Structures are given as C-alpha cells and as structure tokens.
C-alpha cells in the first residue's frame, strides 16, 4: 500500500482544504511544520507568528482526533530542516512516501519552492475561494479595465448572496455612499477576546524567545486560535459590530483601533473561518432585521468582492507583480513606520496600533500610511514588505495587490482608476486626529506648520502631471492647482521639498 504525504500549511487550517479532500486518511500522512523559511522571509509581527503556530498545533490535534496520522515539526525541534521542502524530504524518508499532495500555496515564493522540490509534489488549486483561477481569467479576458465592482456583481449572482432572483436586494448593488460617516464619542463594542490556554502559552513563550526583536507587541495575546473560538468571534461581531459597521467603516478615532470592524480577516485567511459561512451569517442578520442593508452589503462586498478580486489579480498578473513601480518612486521607508517618533498624529496612531495589535482597518492602511507613502514617493516594494510584515492577516496574495495596486498605484492602474491620494482634509473629515496634531490641517499655503498631506498632495500631482493630467477622475484637481497664484504654488512646492529633504535626512517629521 502506497503512502503519500499531505502538506498542510499554516494558512490552510481547514478540514475541507484541497490536499486533505484528495487524501486517504487510512494510508496518507499529514505533514505540518513550523520552519525558519516561513518565519524569516519577512519580519513578521510576533502576534502573527504566534497566531499561526498556535492554530497549527491545535489543528494538528484536531486531525489526529479525526483519525489522521500527523507528522508535526515544531520550530525548536532539533531535527527541523528549516524549510517546507526539507521537511517533506525528511518525512518522505521516514514514511517511505513517494508523492506529496499539496494545496496550492497563496504565494508565488512557496509555489516555486514546491515546484522545484526534488519530490513528486501535486499542487491542487485551493477550493476555499469562490472564483477559480480559470474563472477569473475568463472574466478578465478582453476587458480594458479589471474593475472590482463588475467582478463583485458576478460573485453576487454566482453565490446568490443578497439577491432577489437576478436583482440585487434593495435594488442597488452597492451602498458605499451610506458607509462614509465620521464617528464621534465612544465605541460600544470590541472584537471578542480569548484567554490563552496551555497550547497558546507555550507558543507565546517560543515566540517571545525567538522573535523579540521583531516589530510588534506580543502580549497581551487575545486572538482566536481554533475554529470554535473563531466562530464565537464571528457571532460576537454579527451581533455587536455589524449593525454599525456600514455607517462607520471608513471612520477613525483616537485610541480606538477596532471601532465596529470585524477583525476576522486573519481567521478567514488561515482557514479557521470559511468565507461563505461569514457572508451567510451577515446575510442572515440582515434578513432577520438585525442589521441595515448597507452594513450587510458593505461587509459581504469586502469578502466575495474585494478579497476574491485581489486574489484573482495576484495570480492573473504573475510572480513579478509585487516588484512593479510605474511611478518610479525611490525614497526609503522612513523610520516612523517602525515606530519612530513623528509629529503626524494620524500616522503615529496608525503605526502605534499596528505595533500593538498587528491590525489597522482598511482606511488607515489606504488613506493614512499608504497615502503618505504614495505622496512622499516611497519605494513601493519597501511599502509592500512593510505591510506584509506588520499585519496578522497579511499573505502575499491578498497584501500585494492591496499595496502595490490599490495603495501605491505601482501597477499603473490595473486595480485603481486613479491614485488614492488626498490632502489632510479627508483625514480631518473622517477622524478626530487633526485636533491633536502638531500640524495645522487648515494651513494650505505652504506654511511651516501646514499638514504634510496638504503640501505633498500638490507636489505629487505636479511631479506626475504628465501621467495623470488627462485622467478623467483627476481633471478637477489639476484645474484647481492651475488656478492658484504662482507665488502660492511656489510656496507649497518649496515647503514640500523641504519636508521631503528633512525626511530623507532622518529628521523629525
């Protein structure tokens, strides 16, 4: 009887993952391994490493309880080879196995490693996504623009979520215009928290010993680390967070890292939650009258729309996608992204909560840290590496399109029809950060204390005029700039250059 190895990676912790579905419980051996290649290719947040290792160990026990033979390698095992391929080779010798069943990884880096592993490795497409590679390719073929909105509508039709026959519930596909309210006062909910058990505590001790120099706070650690806990976190969000999620999903408040956001993306991305069960829970809450339609639709759109779309883009565009830099931005990522002092209140708040929680919501990522990096001309690959490192939900298939495409416009407009840049006015409208900032968000004439977003915004437009002046969505911006008096424009550009020079010299910004 032939024994095969079944590789299960740390972001494939689902009993329905393709490799397990194709395997034989009676004869095949599941291989799981904590290896240095995976902990060290990026400077991962300690909470991310702890989440994945703890969830892996619990999932391995679940497989064993279900009757599977599991060969599990812990990070500090003296026989650990340090790589996924190395562990497969070692286990193939242990069990006299000649073939490996693997669910296709979510990063080209690992796909290549398995492809070149000196074993017969059969990579099966990950069936946990709604749109297959082929389906996305067929949708993309012949289109001049690969816009998410149209892909999302196809996903709604395919899943039937919030549909009334062929018509979207409520008569609209998208309720985004209802989801841009600024929040005020106190937040009356928070993501569900869990007390670490013995398995988690053991992992925390390991991570604390091995990764104490990584950016990020490890303790307190309150994340879900198994499917049961993740489902409780989902139920908690649907009841307490989702009713207000829609209205305030773009809002930011001082010292409120979560607001009414789900904080479930990491659980979905590593396999503890199935994306369809999450969407169906939101749909059921709307059908039962517990949440408004804009909340349910906006939340579901993030999963079957945006999440599926960026995964499709990542595989459609190929392994070189994260290297793109059409705007030719070259400045180094400033130290403030790693916790260095800054006078910019909004950026400081976003980075601080990223350090403490490994989390920031989409507007903080796009319109604060991402917006500043784009306006300042930071090398997009360095920005990409930062996002991949510091967020617990970051895997390259989802992170690189969001960063390289949506945030930094480094792909030249495949994802975004225009760069997501804004002055400080947007941040002032959607947050309370500006009231406590050392800079003046109302100063717009190039004053010394002017909000850096204000002067860098016009500096960005001016230096990229040739590329964007004919962009239909940016015409008004250029017309506004061109109407300004020349002396005012000179003051703004001079102040922007001075700010950038100070940043490059390592000064306080």
N, C-alpha and C positions, 0 to 999 in steps of 0.2 A: 504493500500500500504506500503510495507516494505522499510525502509530507510537503506542504507548501507553507511558506511564511506569509503572514498577512500584516503588512505595515500599517500602523495607526499612528498618525502624527498628533501633536499637541493641539491642533486646531480642527481635529476630526473626531471629536469625542461624542459620537452619536452611534447608536446601535444600528442605524439604517445606512451608515456610510457605505459607499460602493464596495470597498475591499471586503468588508465583513459580509455583505449581502452575497458576494460571489464565492465565499469561502465555505468550507465544510468544518463544522465545529468538532466533529469526531476525529478528524485527521490533521487539520491545519493548526499552526502555531501563530498566535498573535505576537508581534514584536512591537514593543514600545520602549523609547529610550530618551532619557534626558542627556543631551550631548552638548559639548562646548561649541561646536559649529553653529548651533542654533541659539545659544545664549550670547555668543560673541560677535556675530556678523553685524549687529547693531548694538549700541549701548542701551539696551532695553531698560525701561523703568523697573525697579525692583518689584513693584506690585504686579506688573505684567508677568514676570518670571514666576513669582510665587503663585499667581492665579493659575497659570498653565500647568506648573508642576503638581500643585495640589489637585487640580481637576484631573490630570493624567493618572495620578496614583489612585484616586477614587474610582475612576473609570476602569482601570485595570482590575480592581477588586470586583467591580460590577460584572465585568466579563468573566472572571473566574467563577463568581457565584452563579453565572448563567451557563457554566459548563465548558467554557473555553480554556485552552491551555495558553497561558500568557508568559512570555519571556520579557521581563521588565528590567531595564537597566537604570539605576539611579545615578545621579551626576557624580557622586563621590565613590562609586564602585571602582575598585582598583583595576578591574578588567575592562573598564569603559574605554572604547577606542576613540571617542571624541567626535564621531560623525555618524550620520544615519547610515550611510553606505557601509562604514566599518562595522557597525552593529549588525547589519544584515549579513555581512560576510561571516562574522563570528557566530551568529545564530544558525546560519546555514550549515556550518561545520558541526555545531552542537546537535542539530536535529536531522542531519543528513538530508537537507532540503535542497532542491534544485531550481525552484521557481518562487518568485515573490509576487503576491497580489498587493497592489498599492492603489489607494485612491489618489488621483492626481493632486499634487500639492497646489497651493494658491500662490506660489512664487516661481518665476522662471528659474531662479537660482537653484531651487530644490528639484524642479523638473529636470534640469540639466544634470544634477548630481545623480539622480536615479537613472537617467538615460545612459550615463557613462559608467554606472556601477558594473563591475565585472560579474554580474549575476543576471539571470533572466528575470527582468522586472516588467510586469504587465501593469501599466498605469491606466486605471479606469476613470472616466470622467466623473467628477463629483456631482452626484444626483441630488444634492441638497439645494440646488438652485433651480429656479423655475425655468429660466432660459438656458438652453444648452449652447455650447459654442456654435454649433451649426445653426441653431435658430437665430442667434444674434447676428451671425454672419449673413444669413439670408435677409434679415431685417435691414442690415446696414448696406447691403449691395445696391449700388446705383444711386444712393442718396447723396445729395450735395452737402447736406449738413446732418450730423448724427445727434439730433436734439432729444434730450431725455423725455420731454413731455409727450412726444408721439410714441416713443417706446413704452412709456408708462401706460398709455391708453391701451396698447396691445396687451400688456400684462393684466390690466383690469379685465379686459374681455376674456383672456385665457383663464384667469382664476375665478372670475365671477364675483370678486370682492366688490361690495358696494355698487352692484349693478342691478338694474331693473330691466331684464332682457338685454337688449343691445344699448340701452340708455343708462348713463351714469346716474346714480342715486342723487336726487335733488336737482337734476337737470344740468349739473356742471361737473366737469372732470376735475377741476382744481379750485380750491377755496383759499389759495395762498393770500389773496388780498385781505382776508379776515384774520390772518395769522401774524400780524406785524404790530401788535400793541406793545407799548412800553409798560413795564411793570413798576409798581411802587409799593411801598410798605413792606410787610413781612411775607415770607413764603410759608404756606401752611402744610407742606409735605416735604418728604425727602425719600431717596431710594431706600429700600429695605436693607437692613444691616444684619450681618451674621457673626456670631461669636466663633472664633477659630476653635476647631476640635483638635484632637491629638495629631491627626494627619497634617492639618494645616500648620500647626505649631512646629512640627518637625521640619516642614518645608521652609517656614519663616526663619528658623534658625540657620538652615543651609544657605538661604539667600542672603541673610544678614552677614554671614561669614564670608561668602564668595563675591558678593556684588555691592558691598557697602560704598564703593566709590562711584557707582552709577548715579546719575542724576535722578532724584526722586526719593520720597519718603516711604519707607516700607510699612511702618506701624503708625497708627492702628490699621489693621487689615480687617475689613468687614465685608469682603466680597463673597458672593455665592461661589461654591466650588463643586457642586454636583447638580444634577438635573432637578432634583426635588427642590433644592434651595432656589435655583433659577426660576422655576415655575412659581414659587411663592413670591419672588421678586416681581415677576410679571403680573400676578394677580394684584399685588400691592399697587403697582403703577396704574393698572387699568382703573382701580377704584379711586385712588387718591391723586394721581398725577395727570392722567389723560383728560379729565374734564376741563382743565385749564391749559393743557399743553398747547392746543391750537392757538389760542389767543396770544400766548406769551412765548412762543417757541423761539422768537428772534430777540427776546429781551435779555438784558444783562443788569445785574445788581451787585453792589459792593458786598463782598464776603458771602455771596450766595452761589456756590459752584454748580448746583444742580437745578434750582428752580423747580419747574414741573416736567423736566425731561425724564426719559425712561431709564437711562443708564443701563440699558440692556444689550447694547451693541456687542460688547465683548462676549457675553454669554451666547449670543447668536453666532458670532464669528468663530468661536471654538467648538460649537456643536452642542452646548448644553440646552439651547432652545432651538426649535425648528422655526424658520421664518414664517411659515404658513400658520402655525399654531398661534404665533404672536399676532399676526394680522387678523386672524379669525376671532381672537379674543377682543381686539379693538372693534371689529365689526359687530360682534355680539353686543358689546356695551352700547354702541350706537343704536342698534335695533331695539334694545331694551329701554331706550330713552335715558340712559345714564350719562351719556356724553354727547355734545353737539356734533353735527356733521363735519364742521371744519376741523375739529380735533381728530376725529377718526380718520378722515380722508388725508389730512396732513401727515399723520403718523404712518398710515399704510403706504403713502407715497414714498416716504423715506426708505421703506423696505423693499416693496416689489417694484418701485420705480427706480429710485436713486441707487440703492445697493445692487440691484441686478444690472443696472445700466453700467455702473463703473466697472463691475466685474467683466461685463461684455467688452468694454473699451480696452481694458488691460490685456485680455487675451487676443482681441482683434488687432491691436496695434503692435504687439510683439515685445520681445525682451529688451529692446533698446528704448522703449518708451520713457522710462524714468530718467534717461540721460538728456532728454530734449531741452533746448534752451534757445528758442527762436528770438527772444528779445536780447540775447547775448548779455545777460546780467552776470557780473563777475565779482561783486563785493562779497567779502566773507561774512558769515553769520555772526552778528555781534554777540558779545558775551552775555548780554542781558537775557538772551534766550535760554541760557543755562543758569539763570538765577542772579546774574549780575545786577547791580543797582541801576535803576532807571527813574527818571522823573515823569515818564509817561504812565499815568495811573492805570489806564485800560490795559496796556501791555503788561505792566507789573502784576496786575491782578490775574490776568490770564495765565501768565507763567507761574505764579505762585500756586494757583490751584492745580495746574498741571503737575508741578513738583509734588504737591501733597496727595493728589488723587489719581494721577495718570489720566486725567479727564478734563476736557473742556468741550462745551457744546459747539454746534456747527458754526454759529455766528462768531463766537470767539476765535475759532480756528480760521474762518474765512475772512472776516471783516476787521479783526484786530491783529493777531500775529501774522496772518497771511497777507492782509492788506498792507501792513507796514513793510514786510519783506519785499513785496512787489514794488511799492512806491520807492523804496530805498535801493532797489536794484541788486538785491541779494542773489547770489548764485542759487538757482532753483534746486540743483542737486543737493546742496547743503541744507536747504529748507526741507526737501524730501527726506533726507537722512534724519533730520531733527524730528519731524512728525512720526517717522517710523520708529524712532527710539522712545519717545516720551509718552505715547498713549497706549493704554492697555488694550484697546480694540484695533490697533494698527497691524495689519498684514499687508504686504505689498500690493496684492490685487485690489484692495479697497483704498489703501492710502495713496498710492502713487497717482492714480487718475484724479483724486480729490486735490492733491497738492500740485502736481506738475500741470494738470489741465485746468481744473476749476480755480484754484487759488492763485497760481503763478503765471497762467496763460503761456506756459513754456511750450505747449504743444501747438501753438499757433491758431487756436480756435476750434479744435476738434470738439471739445466739450462746451466751452463757453463762447457765446457770440461776441462778447466784449470782455475786456479785463474787469475783474471785480475790484475796482479801486474806488475809494471815496475819501472825502475830506473828513475832518473831525466832526462835522455837522451830523453825519449819520450816527456816529458813536454817541454823541450828545443826545440825540433823539431817542436812541434805544437803550440808554443806560443812565446811571447816576454817577459814573466815574468822573466826568469832567468837572463836577462841582468840587472835587477834592484834588484836582490835578495841579501841578506846578505850572503848567502851561495854560494859556488862555485860548479856549476853543473859539471865542468870538473875534479874536485878532486875526485878520485876514489880509493885512497889507505888508506882510513880511517883517513884522515887529520881532524883536529879540525873543519875547516870550510867547510868540504865536505857536499854536499847536502844530507840532511837526507834520501831522497829517495834512494840514491846510497848505503848507508851502510845498511839501513833497508831492502832493496831488497835482499841482500845476507843473511842477518840474518834470514829473513823469509824462504828462501829456505833451509838453514841449519837446522833450528829448525823443519821444516816439511819434511825433506828428506825422511823419511820412507814412508810417504803418497804419495809423488809426484815423487820420483826418477824414477819410471817406467812409468810415464805418457809420452806418445809418443810426446806430444807437449812441454814437458819441458826438454827433454833429452839434448838438446844443452846447456841449461842454466846450468845444473849440470856438464856437461863436461867442460864448461868454468870455473866454480868455482873450479873444481877439478884440473885444470891445473895451478891454481895460486900457487905461492910460499906460504909455510906455514906461514912465518912471515907476509906476506901481508894479508892473511886470518885472522890471529890473530889480526892485527891492525883494520881491518874492523869490526870484531865482537866485539872487545873491544869498539870501537867508538859507535857502535850501542847500546851496553848495557849501555854505559854512557849516550847517548841521551835518551834512554827509562827511565833510572833512574831519570834523570833530569825532564822529562815529568811527571812521577809519583809523584815527589816531588813538582810539581807545578811551576817549573822553566820556564823561557822564552825559548821557542824552535823555 
